Amino acid sequence: MSVPAFIDITEEDQALELRAYLKAKGADISEENSEGGLHVDLSQIIEACDVCLKDDDKDVESVMNSIVSLLLILETEKQEALIESLCEKLLKSREGERPSLRMQLLSNLFHGMDENTSVRYTVFCGLIKVAATCNAIAFIPTDLDQVRKWVIDWNLTTEKKHTLLRLVYEALVDCKKSDAAAKVMVELLGSYTEDNASQARVDAHRCIVRALKDPNTFLIDHLLTLKPVRFLEGELIHDLLTIFVSAKLAAYVKFYQSNKDFIDSLGLSHEQNMSKMRLLTFMGMAVEFKEISFDTMQQELQIGADDVEAFVIDAVRTKMVYCKIDQTQRKVVVSHSTHRTFGKQQWQQLHDSLSSWKANLAAVKTSLQALSPSA
């Protein structure tokens, strides 16, 4: 791509212009080019460039783009160390200090490099960090399919892959993109193996807490299959997750009574937990029974008679349960409920339902053919 620079001059003269500008800004740099070649000149220029990043001078963007343009014409083997150095300079700027300029420079650098160059990883990580400081993650490509492709193209080590996914996750969380963040965290935890699952302890813990805390996340049984989460079996956090996956409200209340300090230490709200567990318990009841009496709901959900109607309305709003209230019969009639877990038993039920529909359609077709041979 084309990166804006000073003027159409030779690389050597461009380096001289940069040196002169930085010197005038008070940088400790010689005004003469070195004898070591352009990569040595760039090394010295990048080392001194932070003096202009603090400046509101209108020429700063052109100066920094000039540095970027020179970097992009270097041989690949000479680029890596210099690009890492420039990224470090851009990231060291104080939070909130010209973030749009820093993002633009990193973006120019990122898109100007060969797609398969591994050092793009360093630039992309820098882009995410800067974007997170100014709530601009929406302008950074974070689609999982694209990130997976880059992991392959850049031939990243396992450690770098984990670092990249963790950065994307944290940036999405900071920008309140909880759904996208959850998908990235599942991708991160899913990339661990039995051998290194213990290394993801903190990530697994954070993932569970985030899922429990999110008021719009109800189906979390898939977390139990992740190796880092399975590594936590026997610990309180895993016990709590299991309750939210498949147990009833009474089980949570019992857990809370014995582990109140633990719940508080996680930053979870007991009242919010109660609200979510009431819905999850109701979902389980609605799968099992198509009609549920008010008395049963009061007992299982630990709510008063006057609260039943409001609870059902809130439950329907989540679209996890579809039902209607029969005030005369004092019951709730269920038309559909989402399964809290979907395992072998649920797949069998789905198979049976589809088989039944297929048989019914065949019977209808046979009846129609009997009425009209040409049908």
Secondary structure as the mmCIF struct_conf table of DSSP 4:
data_model
#
loop_
_struct_conf.conf_type_id
_struct_conf.id
_struct_conf.beg_label_comp_id
_struct_conf.beg_label_asym_id
_struct_conf.beg_label_seq_id
_struct_conf.end_label_comp_id
_struct_conf.end_label_asym_id
_struct_conf.end_label_seq_id
BEND BEND1 PHE A 6 ASP A 8
HELX_RH_AL_P HELX_RH_AL_P1 GLU A 11 ALA A 24
TURN_TY1_P TURN_TY1_P1 LYS A 25 GLY A 26
BEND BEND2 ASP A 28 ASP A 28
BEND BEND3 GLU A 31 GLU A 32
HELX_LH_PP_P HELX_LH_PP_P1 ASN A 33 SER A 34
TURN_TY1_P TURN_TY1_P2 GLU A 35 GLY A 36
HELX_RH_AL_P HELX_RH_AL_P2 LEU A 38 ALA A 48
TURN_TY1_P TURN_TY1_P3 CYS A 49 CYS A 49
HELX_RH_AL_P HELX_RH_AL_P3 ASP A 50 LEU A 53
TURN_TY1_P TURN_TY1_P4 LYS A 54 LYS A 54
TURN_TY1_P TURN_TY1_P5 LYS A 58 ASP A 59
HELX_RH_AL_P HELX_RH_AL_P4 VAL A 60 LEU A 72
TURN_TY1_P TURN_TY1_P6 ILE A 73 ILE A 73
BEND BEND4 LEU A 74 LEU A 74
HELX_RH_AL_P HELX_RH_AL_P5 THR A 76 LYS A 92
BEND BEND5 SER A 93 SER A 93
HELX_LH_PP_P HELX_LH_PP_P2 ARG A 94 ARG A 94
TURN_TY1_P TURN_TY1_P7 GLU A 95 GLY A 96
BEND BEND6 GLU A 97 ARG A 98
HELX_RH_AL_P HELX_RH_AL_P6 PRO A 99 GLY A 112
BEND BEND7 MET A 113 MET A 113
TURN_TY1_P TURN_TY1_P8 GLU A 115 ASN A 116
TURN_TY1_P TURN_TY1_P9 SER A 118 VAL A 119
HELX_RH_AL_P HELX_RH_AL_P7 ARG A 120 THR A 133
TURN_TY1_P TURN_TY1_P10 CYS A 134 ASN A 135
HELX_RH_3T_P HELX_RH_3T_P1 ILE A 137 PHE A 139
BEND BEND8 ILE A 140 ILE A 140
HELX_RH_AL_P HELX_RH_AL_P8 LEU A 144 ASP A 153
TURN_TY1_P TURN_TY1_P11 TRP A 154 ASN A 155
HELX_RH_AL_P HELX_RH_AL_P9 THR A 158 ASP A 174
TURN_TY1_P TURN_TY1_P12 CYS A 175 LYS A 176
HELX_RH_AL_P HELX_RH_AL_P10 SER A 178 GLY A 190
TURN_TY1_P TURN_TY1_P13 SER A 191 SER A 191
TURN_TY1_P TURN_TY1_P14 GLU A 194 ASN A 196
HELX_RH_3T_P HELX_RH_3T_P2 ALA A 197 ALA A 200
HELX_RH_AL_P HELX_RH_AL_P11 ARG A 201 LYS A 213
TURN_TY1_P TURN_TY1_P15 PRO A 215 ASN A 216
HELX_RH_3T_P HELX_RH_3T_P3 ASP A 221 THR A 225
BEND BEND9 LEU A 226 LEU A 226
HELX_RH_AL_P HELX_RH_AL_P12 LYS A 227 ARG A 230
TURN_TY1_P TURN_TY1_P16 PHE A 231 GLY A 234
BEND BEND10 GLU A 235 GLU A 235
HELX_RH_AL_P HELX_RH_AL_P13 LEU A 236 SER A 246
HELX_RH_AL_P HELX_RH_AL_P14 LEU A 249 SER A 258
HELX_RH_AL_P HELX_RH_AL_P15 LYS A 260 SER A 265
TURN_TY1_P TURN_TY1_P17 LEU A 266 GLY A 267
HELX_RH_AL_P HELX_RH_AL_P16 HIS A 270 GLU A 288
BEND BEND11 LYS A 290 LYS A 290
STRN STRN1 GLU A 291 SER A 293
HELX_RH_AL_P HELX_RH_AL_P17 PHE A 294 LEU A 301
TURN_TY1_P TURN_TY1_P18 GLN A 302 GLN A 302
HELX_RH_3T_P HELX_RH_3T_P4 ALA A 305 ASP A 307
HELX_RH_AL_P HELX_RH_AL_P18 VAL A 308 ARG A 317
TURN_TY1_P TURN_TY1_P19 THR A 318 LYS A 319
BEND BEND12 MET A 320 MET A 320
STRN STRN2 VAL A 321 ASP A 326
TURN_TY1_P TURN_TY1_P20 GLN A 327 ARG A 330
STRN STRN3 LYS A 331 SER A 337
BEND BEND13 ARG A 340 ARG A 340
BEND BEND14 GLY A 343 GLY A 343
HELX_RH_AL_P HELX_RH_AL_P19 LYS A 344 LEU A 371
TURN_TY1_P TURN_TY1_P21 PRO A 373 SER A 374
#
